[in-house]
Amino acid sequence: MGSTGATFALNHQIEGLMNEEKLLERIILNPKVMVGKPVIRGTRLTVEYILNLLAHGATAATIREEYTGLEDADIQACRFYDTAI
């Protein structure tokens, strides 16, 4: 891989880390909210609850319909949080 290829790969890796960091910013831990369980920022929806919905066959679209304030990135953040922590 030439230096241009290496630079592209490094930039892509850095962008990925930044995106992951932005996803994690959507998940908060606050002892006063849901007994300190990780929740989607601005909600009382726990990561565990969203993952449970997905595990039982709910789609991201179905979850967004049910909880209108959620975005795809919130659901993606729950999935990422589960693997990152």
DSSP file (Angstrom, degrees, kcal/mol; ACC not computed):
  #  RESIDUE AA STRUCTURE BP1 BP2  ACC     N-H-->O    O-->H-N    N-H-->O    O-->H-N    TCO  KAPPA ALPHA  PHI   PSI    X-CA   Y-CA   Z-CA
    1    1 A M              0   0    0      0, 0.0     5,-0.0     0, 0.0     0, 0.0   0.000 360.0 360.0 360.0 127.2    0.0    0.0    0.0
    2    2 A G     >  -     0   0    0      1,-0.1     4,-2.5     4,-0.0     5,-0.2  -0.141 360.0 -94.5 -73.7 175.9    1.5    3.3   -1.0
    3    3 A S  H  > S+     0   0    0      1,-0.2     4,-2.4     2,-0.2     5,-0.2   0.838 126.8  54.5 -63.7 -31.8    1.5    6.4    1.2
    4    4 A T  H  > S+     0   0    0      2,-0.2     4,-2.3     1,-0.2    -1,-0.2   0.920 110.2  46.5 -66.3 -42.4   -1.7    7.6   -0.3
    5    5 A G  H  > S+     0   0    0      2,-0.2     4,-2.5     1,-0.2    -2,-0.2   0.895 112.8  49.3 -64.7 -40.9   -3.4    4.3    0.5
    6    6 A A  H  X S+     0   0    0     -4,-2.5     4,-2.5     2,-0.2    -2,-0.2   0.899 110.9  50.1 -65.8 -40.7   -2.1    4.3    4.0
    7    7 A T  H  X S+     0   0    0     -4,-2.4     4,-2.8    -5,-0.2    -2,-0.2   0.919 111.2  49.0 -63.1 -43.7   -3.3    7.9    4.5
    8    8 A F  H  X S+     0   0    0     -4,-2.3     4,-2.7     2,-0.2    -2,-0.2   0.929 111.8  49.0 -60.8 -46.0   -6.7    7.0    3.2
    9    9 A A  H  X S+     0   0    0     -4,-2.5     4,-2.3     2,-0.2    -2,-0.2   0.908 112.9  47.2 -61.6 -43.0   -6.9    3.9    5.5
   10   10 A L  H  X S+     0   0    0     -4,-2.5     4,-2.6     2,-0.2    -1,-0.2   0.926 112.7  48.7 -65.2 -45.0   -5.8    6.0    8.6
   11   11 A N  H  X S+     0   0    0     -4,-2.8     4,-2.6     1,-0.2    -2,-0.2   0.904 111.6  50.3 -60.7 -41.2   -8.3    8.7    7.8
   12   12 A H  H  X S+     0   0    0     -4,-2.7     4,-2.2     2,-0.2    -1,-0.2   0.903 111.0  49.0 -63.6 -41.2  -11.1    6.1    7.4
   13   13 A Q  H  X S+     0   0    0     -4,-2.3     4,-2.1     2,-0.2    -2,-0.2   0.908 111.6  48.8 -65.1 -42.1  -10.1    4.6   10.7
   14   14 A I  H  X S+     0   0    0     -4,-2.6     4,-2.3     2,-0.2    -2,-0.2   0.914 110.3  51.1 -64.2 -43.1  -10.1    8.0   12.4
   15   15 A E  H  X S+     0   0    0     -4,-2.6     4,-2.6     1,-0.2    -1,-0.2   0.906 109.0  52.1 -60.1 -41.6  -13.6    8.8   10.9
   16   16 A G  H  X S+     0   0    0     -4,-2.2     4,-2.4     1,-0.2    -1,-0.2   0.906 109.6  48.3 -61.3 -42.6  -14.9    5.5   12.2
   17   17 A L  H  X S+     0   0    0     -4,-2.1     4,-2.4     2,-0.2    -1,-0.2   0.884 111.3  50.6 -65.3 -38.8  -13.7    6.2   15.7
   18   18 A M  H  X S+     0   0    0     -4,-2.3     4,-2.4     2,-0.2    -2,-0.2   0.912 110.6  49.2 -65.6 -41.7  -15.2    9.7   15.6
   19   19 A N  H  X S+     0   0    0     -4,-2.6     4,-2.3     2,-0.2    -2,-0.2   0.912 111.2  49.8 -63.2 -41.7  -18.5    8.2   14.4
   20   20 A E  H  X S+     0   0    0     -4,-2.4     4,-2.4     2,-0.2    -2,-0.2   0.903 109.9  51.0 -62.8 -41.2  -18.4    5.6   17.2
   21   21 A E  H  X S+     0   0    0     -4,-2.4     4,-1.4     1,-0.2    -1,-0.2   0.908 109.6  50.1 -62.6 -42.0  -17.7    8.4   19.7
   22   22 A K  H  X S+     0   0    0     -4,-2.4     4,-0.5     1,-0.2    -2,-0.2   0.888 109.6  51.8 -64.0 -38.5  -20.7   10.4   18.4
   23   23 A L  H >< S+     0   0    0     -4,-2.3     3,-1.6     1,-0.2     4,-0.3   0.935 107.6  51.5 -62.1 -45.1  -22.8    7.3   18.8
   24   24 A L  H >< S+     0   0    0     -4,-2.4     3,-1.4     1,-0.3    -1,-0.2   0.775  97.6  67.1 -65.7 -24.7  -21.7    6.8   22.4
   25   25 A E  H 3< S+     0   0    0     -4,-1.4    -1,-0.3     1,-0.3    -2,-0.2   0.721  92.2  63.2 -65.7 -19.4  -22.6   10.4   23.1
   26   26 A R  T << S+     0   0    0     -3,-1.6    15,-3.8    -4,-0.5     2,-0.5   0.630  94.6  71.2 -78.3 -14.3  -26.3    9.4   22.5
   27   27 A I  E <   -A   40   0A   0     -3,-1.4     2,-0.3    -4,-0.3    13,-0.2  -0.898  66.8-176.2-108.1 128.8  -26.1    7.0   25.5
   28   28 A I  E     -A   39   0A   0     11,-2.8    11,-2.5    -2,-0.5     2,-0.5  -0.881  19.7-150.3-124.2 156.2  -26.0    8.4   29.0
   29   29 A L        +     0   0    0     -2,-0.3     8,-0.1     9,-0.2     5,-0.1  -0.990  25.3 162.2-123.2 120.6  -25.6    7.0   32.5
   30   30 A N    >   -     0   0    0      7,-0.5     3,-2.5    -2,-0.5     6,-1.0  -0.965  36.2-144.1-141.0 120.1  -27.3    8.9   35.3
   31   31 A P  T 3  S+     0   0    0      0, 0.0     4,-0.2     0, 0.0     6,-0.1   0.722 102.9  56.8 -58.2 -19.4  -28.0    7.4   38.7
   32   32 A K  T 3  S+     0   0    0      3,-0.1     2,-0.5     2,-0.1     3,-0.0   0.513  98.5  69.1 -89.2  -4.9  -31.2    9.5   38.8
   33   33 A V  S X  S-     0   0    0     -3,-2.5     3,-1.5     1,-0.2    -3,-0.4  -0.963 123.7 -22.7-119.1 119.1  -32.6    8.1   35.5
   34   34 A M  G >  S-     0   0    0     -2,-0.5     3,-1.9     1,-0.3    -1,-0.2   0.859 117.7 -63.9  51.1  42.3  -33.7    4.4   35.4
   35   35 A V  G 3  S-     0   0    0      1,-0.3    -1,-0.3    -4,-0.2    -3,-0.1   0.789  97.6 -56.5  55.8  32.3  -31.5    3.5   38.4
   36   36 A G  G <  S+     0   0    0     -3,-1.5    -1,-0.3    -6,-1.0    -2,-0.2   0.523  94.9 146.0  82.5   5.7  -28.3    4.4   36.5
   37   37 A K    <   -     0   0    0     -3,-1.9    -7,-0.5    -4,-0.3    -1,-0.3  -0.425  62.8 -91.3 -69.9 152.0  -28.9    2.0   33.6
   38   38 A P        +     0   0    0      0, 0.0     9,-2.5     0, 0.0    10,-0.4  -0.481  56.1 178.7 -65.6 130.0  -27.6    3.3   30.2
   39   39 A V  E     -AB  28  46A   0    -11,-2.5   -11,-2.8     7,-0.3     2,-0.4  -0.877  37.5 -93.6-129.2 160.7  -30.4    5.2   28.4
   40   40 A I  E >   -A   27   0A   0      5,-2.4     3,-2.0    -2,-0.3     5,-0.3  -0.637  59.7 -96.2 -73.1 128.1  -30.8    7.0   25.2
   41   41 A R  T 3  S+     0   0    0    -15,-3.8    -1,-0.1    -2,-0.4     3,-0.1  -0.130 108.7  16.5 -48.2 133.0  -30.1   10.7   25.9
   42   42 A G  T 3  S+     0   0    0      1,-0.3    -1,-0.3    -3,-0.1     2,-0.3   0.522 118.3  75.1  80.9   6.2  -33.3   12.7   26.5
   43   43 A T  S <  S-     0   0    0     -3,-2.0    -1,-0.3     2,-0.1    -4,-0.1  -0.793  76.8-129.1-134.3 178.1  -35.4    9.6   27.1
   44   44 A R        +     0   0    0     -2,-0.3     2,-0.6    -3,-0.1    -3,-0.1   0.045  69.2 123.0-113.3  21.0  -36.0    6.9   29.7
   45   45 A L        -     0   0    0     -5,-0.3    -5,-2.4     4,-0.0    -2,-0.1  -0.748  55.8-142.1 -86.2 117.8  -35.5    4.2   27.2
   46   46 A T  B  >  -B   39   0A   0     -2,-0.6     4,-2.1    -7,-0.2    -7,-0.3  -0.444  16.4-124.8 -79.7 153.5  -32.8    1.8   28.3
   47   47 A V  H  > S+     0   0    0     -9,-2.5     4,-2.7     1,-0.2     5,-0.2   0.915 114.5  56.2 -57.3 -43.8  -30.3    0.3   25.9
   48   48 A E  H  > S+     0   0    0    -10,-0.4     4,-2.2     1,-0.2    -1,-0.2   0.895 105.6  50.3 -57.4 -43.1  -31.4   -3.1   27.3
   49   49 A Y  H  > S+     0   0    0      2,-0.2     4,-2.2     1,-0.2    -1,-0.2   0.928 112.0  46.4 -63.8 -46.1  -35.0   -2.4   26.4
   50   50 A I  H  X S+     0   0    0     -4,-2.1     4,-2.3     1,-0.2    -2,-0.2   0.920 113.3  49.2 -64.1 -43.6  -34.2   -1.4   22.8
   51   51 A L  H  X S+     0   0    0     -4,-2.7     4,-2.5     1,-0.2    -1,-0.2   0.870 109.5  52.9 -63.7 -36.2  -31.9   -4.4   22.4
   52   52 A N  H  X S+     0   0    0     -4,-2.2     4,-1.4    -5,-0.2    -1,-0.2   0.906 107.7  50.8 -65.1 -42.0  -34.6   -6.7   23.8
   53   53 A L  H  <>S+     0   0    0     -4,-2.2     5,-2.4     1,-0.2     3,-0.4   0.936 112.7  46.5 -59.3 -46.4  -37.1   -5.3   21.3
   54   54 A L  H ><5S+     0   0    0     -4,-2.3     3,-1.7     1,-0.2    -2,-0.2   0.896 109.2  54.4 -63.2 -40.6  -34.6   -6.0   18.5
   55   55 A A  H 3<5S+     0   0    0     -4,-2.5    -1,-0.2     1,-0.3    -2,-0.2   0.779 106.1  53.5 -65.5 -26.1  -33.9   -9.5   19.8
   56   56 A H  T 3<5S-     0   0    0     -4,-1.4    -1,-0.3    -3,-0.4    -2,-0.2   0.180 130.8 -89.3 -97.3  17.0  -37.6  -10.3   19.7
   57   57 A G  T < 5S+     0   0    0     -3,-1.7    -3,-0.2     1,-0.3    -2,-0.1   0.400  76.8 143.1 100.4  -2.9  -38.0   -9.3   16.1
   58   58 A A      < -     0   0    0     -5,-2.4    -1,-0.3    -6,-0.2     2,-0.2  -0.451  41.4-138.2 -68.5 143.5  -38.8   -5.6   16.2
   59   59 A T     >  -     0   0    0     -2,-0.1     4,-2.3     1,-0.1     5,-0.2  -0.581  22.3-110.7 -95.1 164.4  -37.2   -3.6   13.4
   60   60 A A  H  > S+     0   0    0      1,-0.2     4,-2.6    -2,-0.2     5,-0.2   0.898 120.8  53.9 -59.5 -39.5  -35.6   -0.2   13.7
   61   61 A A  H  > S+     0   0    0      2,-0.2     4,-2.2     1,-0.2    -1,-0.2   0.912 107.8  49.2 -62.7 -42.8  -38.5    1.2   11.7
   62   62 A T  H  > S+     0   0    0      2,-0.2     4,-2.1     1,-0.2    -1,-0.2   0.917 111.9  48.4 -63.1 -43.2  -41.1   -0.3   14.1
   63   63 A I  H  X S+     0   0    0     -4,-2.3     4,-2.5     1,-0.2    -2,-0.2   0.919 110.9  50.6 -64.3 -42.8  -39.3    1.0   17.1
   64   64 A R  H  < S+     0   0    0     -4,-2.6     6,-0.2     1,-0.2    -1,-0.2   0.872 109.2  51.9 -63.5 -36.2  -39.1    4.5   15.6
   65   65 A E  H  < S+     0   0    0     -4,-2.2     3,-0.4     1,-0.2    -1,-0.2   0.909 113.4  44.0 -64.4 -41.4  -42.8    4.4   14.8
   66   66 A E  H  < S+     0   0    0     -4,-2.1     2,-0.6     1,-0.3    -2,-0.2   0.861 123.8  35.3 -71.7 -36.7  -43.6    3.5   18.4
   67   67 A Y  S >< S-     0   0    0     -4,-2.5     3,-2.3    -5,-0.2    -1,-0.3  -0.795  76.1-171.4-121.4  85.2  -41.1    6.1   19.9
   68   68 A T  T 3  S+     0   0    0     -2,-0.6    -1,-0.1    -3,-0.4    -4,-0.1   0.661  77.4  60.6 -60.4 -22.2  -41.4    9.0   17.5
   69   69 A G  T 3  S+     0   0    0      2,-0.0    -1,-0.3    -4,-0.0     2,-0.1   0.638  84.8 100.4 -80.4 -12.1  -38.5   11.0   18.9
   70   70 A L    <   -     0   0    0     -3,-2.3     2,-0.3    -6,-0.2    -3,-0.0  -0.390  56.5-156.4 -76.4 151.5  -35.9    8.3   18.2
   71   71 A E    >>  -     0   0    0     -2,-0.1     4,-1.4     1,-0.1     3,-0.9  -0.805  33.4-106.0-118.1 162.8  -33.6    8.3   15.3
   72   72 A D  H 3> S+     0   0    0     -2,-0.3     4,-2.7     1,-0.3     5,-0.2   0.885 120.9  59.7 -53.4 -39.3  -31.8    5.5   13.5
   73   73 A A  H 3> S+     0   0    0      1,-0.2     4,-2.4     2,-0.2    -1,-0.3   0.817  99.2  56.8 -63.1 -30.6  -28.6    6.7   15.1
   74   74 A D  H <> S+     0   0    0     -3,-0.9     4,-1.7     2,-0.2    -1,-0.2   0.920 110.6  43.1 -65.1 -43.3  -30.2    6.1   18.6
   75   75 A I  H  X S+     0   0    0     -4,-1.4     4,-2.0     2,-0.2    -2,-0.2   0.900 114.2  50.4 -69.2 -40.8  -30.9    2.5   17.8
   76   76 A Q  H  X S+     0   0    0     -4,-2.7     4,-2.7     1,-0.2    -2,-0.2   0.888 107.4  55.1 -62.4 -38.6  -27.4    2.1   16.2
   77   77 A A  H  X S+     0   0    0     -4,-2.4     4,-3.0     2,-0.2    -1,-0.2   0.882 105.6  52.0 -62.9 -38.5  -25.9    3.6   19.3
   78   78 A C  H  X S+     0   0    0     -4,-1.7     4,-2.1     2,-0.2    -1,-0.2   0.930 111.3  46.9 -62.9 -44.8  -27.7    1.0   21.5
   79   79 A R  H  X S+     0   0    0     -4,-2.0     4,-1.3     1,-0.2    -2,-0.2   0.926 115.3  45.5 -62.5 -44.2  -26.2   -1.8   19.3
   80   80 A F  H  X S+     0   0    0     -4,-2.7     4,-2.5     1,-0.2     3,-0.3   0.917 109.9  54.1 -66.9 -42.7  -22.8   -0.2   19.4
   81   81 A Y  H  X S+     0   0    0     -4,-3.0     4,-2.1     1,-0.2    -1,-0.2   0.906 105.3  55.3 -56.6 -42.7  -22.9    0.4   23.2
   82   82 A D  H  < S+     0   0    0     -4,-2.1    -1,-0.2     1,-0.2    -2,-0.2   0.861 114.9  38.0 -60.8 -36.6  -23.7   -3.3   23.7
   83   83 A T  H  < S+     0   0    0     -4,-1.3    -1,-0.2    -3,-0.3    -2,-0.2   0.781 117.4  50.3 -84.8 -27.5  -20.6   -4.4   21.8
   84   84 A A  H  <        0   0    0     -4,-2.5    -2,-0.2     1,-0.2    -3,-0.2   0.754 360.0 360.0 -84.0 -25.5  -18.3   -1.6   23.1
   85   85 A I     <        0   0    0     -4,-2.1    -1,-0.2    -5,-0.2    -2,-0.1   0.438 360.0 360.0-102.6 360.0  -19.0   -1.9   26.8
